[in-house]
Amino acid sequence: MKPDMFREPVTILVGMGFPAEVCGVLDAYRHLVEWPVSFRDAAHSVALKACQAALRGEIEAETARGLFAAFAAKHDLMAPETSAIAASRMRRDRDPRVQ
């Protein structure tokens, strides 16, 4: 595995709510750079600096992953787990009263 790749991707929602897998430090860095300036905060700054440090080899990719995931969670960007979505659909298919 490349040193800048995450062990597990971080799945976030982008655009109109489409899931996207962020598989490594460079992907996370790109998402952070594209984040609107008016919405940037301390969590963004910390995650961005962590990604920059990981790209330079100063910290582990997993450290940057954790900080990127924290940023994504703070801003409600985390995609729901696919197992939760599948379970919800199965309940809805079995019981028409479930929306």
Secondary structure, 3 states (H helix, E strand, C coil): CCCCEEEEEEEEEECCCEEEEEEEHHHHHHHHHHCCHHHCCHHHHHHHHHHHHHHCCCCCHHHHHHHHHHHHHHCCCECCCHHHHHHHHHHHHHCCCCC
